Amino acid sequence: MRRQVACLVLLLLFGAHALAAETERLRLHGSNTIGAQLGPDLVKGWLQANHYQKIRVVRLAEQEQQITALSPAGTVLVVEIAAHGSTTGFRALAEGEAEIAMSSRPIKSKEIEQLRGLGPMNGPRSEFVVGLDGIAVVVHPQNRLQRLDKGQLRRIFSGELNDWSQLGGEAGPIRVYARDDNSGTFDTFRSLVLGKKSPLIATARRFESNAELSDAVALDSGGIGFVGLPYVRQAKALAVADDIPLAIVPDRFTVATEDYVLARRLYFYLPEESTPQARSLAEYALSHAGQLVVADSGFVSQQIIGGTLDVGVGHAEYHQLVKGAERLSLNFRFHQGSALLDNKARRDIARLAEYLGRAENRQRELILVGFSDNNEAIPMHSIGLSIQRADGVADVLLGQGVAPRRVRGYGPAVTVASNANAYGREKNRRVEVWLR
């Protein structure tokens, strides 16, 4: 039925030649977080940037839409977007039913193995970080709680805590709302909060849509759920703490630095040898114009901004070094035990060089501060590795004509996340960027 509707739309818009050989297709499958709005917005921006005309959007089914456009050469391009969860995107790539997988989580090792025939899917030609998001924990706007830690969230969503009075709130039953099993949002929340030993409470109400979940929580005085940052809507987002005292509210800056506990990256994945349209769309998503679309869609772009963020206490030299300086909204991150930049960090080098090349920033002092996680905490090795990371970033920036004034490394002295899990340790392996 959906195929019949799609064909009818093409006939009405472009005539009989739309169904002939000159019709090209581009298919994006996967994350609802991306596919509900951001993906279509990026597609429309990309089409306009490439001078396509007669751009039309048609809803085919729940979480499915089709965008059609006429190229400058007179061919018809049909872009199909199916947003049924991150897992479905990788499945569609494996089955040859998509050119791009949209994902609100990193690709899993088993998926890399399943897709090995398409090339190294976690390599720089296949993995594109198109934007950033924070999983916001939402409650009714009149709920008097302001913050929860991950341990409390785990006990709530597994059903161990079932009344708000157990958390210092007004007495009343806690009702849990959650995304469905195909959702990358749920997969990330399960990994970061629930863990392997705490299954989601069986009575949780499940939703395919972020927006519908948030709206339901906003109407339920006993409700609590989790959504992508742009979908907080009328609900209230809580500050979240890890196993460190600092609790951070998700906003543009704390998500951009990825210091917010439940910050995450949003991805396009495509085969190493992809179609020209798929690669062009992915590259557009990373461009300045594409990142403006990301911001306009309510997510967090990778364009650099300045701000302030308390990342903890306990190291006097570090705090003296950055006193009076402005923190920039990116951290360079690394693999464990390595000074090798990850895929996002490689592209952030160019973004930082462009930002520092602006007239208003050229005379400012650049400070790079490296850190390690506590699994790398053999004292001299840890400090040396954090210095090596900061030096490595400095060397790459020198190649771009940018000379840092100060480069320091402090090992695992200042943590922004838990060192008890791999995700937290990854956050702690970083180089911060400051300007004075």
N, C-alpha and C positions, 0 to 999 in steps of 0.2 A: 504493500500500500504506500509506504513512504517513497519507494522508488517511482511509483506511478505519479505521485504528487510532484516529486522533483522534476520528472520529465515534462509534466504539464506546465510547470512554471517556466522551464527553459523554452518550451514552444511559444508560450505567450510573450516572453520577453525578447527572444532573439530569433524566432522563426525556426523553420525546419532544419536549417544548417546547424543549429545548436546541438543536435543529436548525432551529427556526422563526425568525421575524423578530426575536424579542426577544434573539437571540444577537448579541453585539457582538464584534469582533475588534481586537486590537492586535498589530502584528507588528514585531519588532525583528530586524534582520539585521546581520551584520558581524563585528566583531572577536572572535576566540576569547579574547583576553586579558580582554575584558569579559564576553562571552557565556557563558563556561564556568561562572562563579560569580557575579561581581559583578552582572551584568545580572539574572539570576534573583532574587538576593537583594534588589536594589532593587525589582523588581516585587512580590515578596512583602511587603516592608515598606510599599510604597505601598498595596497592597490592604488590608493590616491597618489602616493609618492612615485609610483611607476606609471602614472598617467592612464590607468584603466578608467573606463567610463561605464555608465549604466549599472552602477553597483547596487545590487538588490539583496535584501536579507529575507529569508523565508524560514519560518519555524516548521520543521517536519514532524517532530514528536517531542515528548518530554526530554529536555536536556540535549536536543539535537536541532541543528539549524544548518541552512545552506546559504552560502553567499555566492552570488554570480556576478560576473563583470565581463566587459568587452575590452580586450587588449588593444593597444595602438595598432597592432597588425591585423585586427579584425577577427581574431579567434576568441572563443568563449572560454573563460576559466570558471570552473565550478569548484568551490571550496566547501568541503563537508566537515562539520564540527560535531563530534559526538562526545559529550562530557559526562561519562558514567563512572569516573574514578580513575586514579592513576594506574592501577593494575591493568585496567582494560586497554590503556594506551600501549603498554609493552606487549600485551597479548596481540593487539592489532598489528604492531610492527612484525611480530613473529609470524603472523598469518598472512602478511602481505596486504593487509587491509588499511594501512595508514602509512603516510610518509613522515609524519611527525607524531611523537608521543608527548603529550602534555603531562607533566608530573609535578605534584606538590611535595615530593620527597626525592631523595637521591635514588638512583637505580640500585637495586639489590644485587648482590654477587650472583645469586642464582639466575637473575634476569640477564646479567652480563653474559653468563655462560650460555643461556638459552639463545641469545642473540649474537653469539660469537661470529656467525656467518656474515653479519652485517658490519663487522669491524669492532674495534675496542670501544664499546658504547660509553665508557667513562673517560674517553680521550678528548682532547681539545677540539677535534673536528666533529664530535658527536654530542657532547654535553654543553648546553648553553644555559647559563643562569640568566633568565630574562627579567627577573625582578625578585623582590623580597616580600615576605609576609610574616606576620606574627599570629600564632594561634591564640586568639583572645578567649579567656575564660569569662563567660557572660552569665549574669544573674539578672533578676528583676530590678528595675531602676530604683525601687525603694528598699532593696536589701541593704542593711546597714553595715555589712562587712565591707572592708576595703582591700583586704589582701588574704591570700592563702599560700601555703607552701606546697611543694610537689607531693610531700607525704600526705598532707590533708586531702589533696585532690585525688590521690590514688585511693584513699580510704572512702572518699565520697563516691567515686565512679565505680568502685568495686562493690559498693553497698555496705561496707563496714560501718560507715557513719551514715545515719539515716534521718537525723533531725538537726535543724539549724542551731538549736540550743547547745549541741555538742561542740559548736565552733564559736560560740559567743554571740550568736544571732538570736532573733526572736524564735520562740518555740514553734515548731511546725515541721511537717514532713519534707524531706528533700526529694525532689523529683528530677531524675537525670534525663538529659537529652543528649543524643550523640549522632554523629554522621554514620552512614552505612559502611559495610565491610569493604566495598570497593574504593572507598574514599581515601585519597592520600592524606587528607587532614586527619582522618581517624587512625590511619596507619602510623602517622607521625606521633599523634597523641598517645596511642597505645605504646609505642616504643619509648617515648620520653617520660610518660607519667605512669601508666599502668604496669609496664614491664611484663615479663613472661609468666609471673606467678599470680597476677591479679586480673582475672578476666572482668570485662565490663558486666555490670549488673544486668541480669536477664530482663528486668522490667524497664530498661531504658527505652525511651521513644527514639526511633531511628529515622534519619532524614537523608535523602539524597542531596538536598539543597541547603547550602549555608544560610541563605536568606530566610527560608521557611523555618529553619531551626531557631534562628535568632529571634524572629518575630514571635514564635511560640513561647520562648523563654521570657520575652518582654511582657507577655500577658499572664505569666504564671508566677505568683509571689513566692512559690516554693521551688521554682525551676533553676537549674544550672546546666550549662552546656558549653560547647567550644566551637568556634567558627574562625574563618579567616578574618584578618583585621578589617577589611573593608565592609564586613557584614555585621559589625556590632549594632549598627542601626539604632533602634530605640532601647536596646538592652544596655546594661552597665558592665564595663570591662574591669576586672579586678587586677591589682598588682599581684605578681607571682614571684615567689622566692624559691631558690634551690636549697641546698643544705648550707648556704651561707646566709648571713643576716640580711643582706640587701635584697629588697623586693622591688621589682621594676614594673611600671605600667607600660604596656605596649603603646608606642607611638612611632612616628616616622623616624626619629633619630635613634631610639633604642633598638628598633628593628634593623635600621640600616647598618649599625655597627655590629649587629647580631649578638649583642650583649644581653638582650632580653631573653629570658630562659627558654621561651617557646618560639623564638624567632626561627624562621626556616627560609629556604631558597625555593624559588619556582623555576622549573626547568622545561626547556624543549630538548628532546632527544631525537636524533635522526641518524640514519646509517652513514657510515664514513663516506660512502659513495652514494650520495642522495641526489634527488632530482634538482635541477636548477631553481625551480620555484621554492622548494622546501628550504634550501640553503639561503636563498635570497631573503625569505621571510625571517629565518632565524637571525641573519646578520642585521636585518632591519630592526628586529626587536632589541638588539644591543646598541643601536645607534642613538644619537641624541634625540632624534625625532621619536624613535621607538620608546625610549625611556620617558619621554613626556607623556606618551600614551599610557604607560604603566602608572605614572603618577595620577593622571586624569581618571584612571579606572579605580582609584582608591588604594592601590597597592603602593609599595615603597620602591622608588626608582633607585638606580645606582649612580645617579648624578650626585656629586659631592656637595655637601653642605657643612657648615660649621655649627658647633653646639657645645653643650656641656653635659657631662655625665659622671656621676660619682661611681667609680668602679671599685670602691673598697678602701680600706685603710690598712696600716700596718707596715708600710715601707717608707720611711721618712725621706730618703734620697729621691725616690720616684716622685713623691708628692712635691718636693721642692723643685725638681726638674721641670715639672709641667705647671707649676704655680703661675697663674696669670696667662697661660697659653690657651689656645682654642683647640678643642678636639675636633677632628674631621670625621665624617660619617662613614668611614671604612676601616676595616681591619684586614691586614694581609694574614691569611691562614695557611697551615702547612700540614703535611702528613706526619704521623708520629715518628719521632727520632730522626726527622729529616728537615732540611732547610729548603726543600723543593716547594715552590709555590703551587697552589691548586689552580684549577682552571679559571675560577673567578678572579683570583689574585693576579693572574697573568694579564687579564684584561683591565684590571684596576690600575695597573702600572700606567697605561696610556691615559686613563681618566685622570689620575693624579698629576701626571706631567702636564696635561692640558689645563687643569685647574691652577697649578702653580705658575703656568705661563701667562696667566691673565695679568694685566697691568697692575691691578690692585694687590696682587699677591707676590710679585717678583722680588720685592725687597724684604719679605718676611722670612723669619728663621724657621726652618723645617726641623722637627725633632722626631726621630724614630725610636720607639721603645719596644724591645722584644721580650717575650715571655715564653715559658714552657709549661707543660703539665706536670703533675707530681709523679707520674710514672717515669718521667725523665729526670727524676730528682736526685740522682747521685750528684752531690753539690757542685763540684767543679764542672762535670759534664753538663749539668742542667744550665748553669750560668753561661758556659761556653756556647751551648746550642742556641740559647736565646740571643746571645750576641751575634752568632753566625747568621741567624735569621734576619736580624736587623741589618747587619752588614750586607747580606745578600740583596735585600730590598734596596739598600743604598747604592750598591754596585749597578743594579739594573736601572735605577733612576739616573745615575751618572751617565749611562748610555743614552738616556733621553735628554741630556743636557741639564739635569736638575742635581744640585749638590746639597745634600743634607748638612746642617751645621752641627747637629749632635746626634750620636747614635749610641744607645745604651741597651744593656740586657740585664734583666733581673731574675732570671730563672722562673721558678713557680711562686714568686713572692706575692703577686696580686692575682687572685682568681676571680673570674666573673661567673663561673658555673661550677657544678659539682665535679670533683675529680673521681667520683665513684663509678662513673659510666663513660663509655667511649664518646658519646655526644658531648658531654661536658668537657672532657679532656681536649676534644677537638677545638672547642671555643677558647680554652685557655692557651692553646698553642697559637700565638698571634704576634703581630707587630702593629702597635698602635701608631697613629699619625697625628702629630700636634703641630700647630703653627703659633708663633709668637710675633 
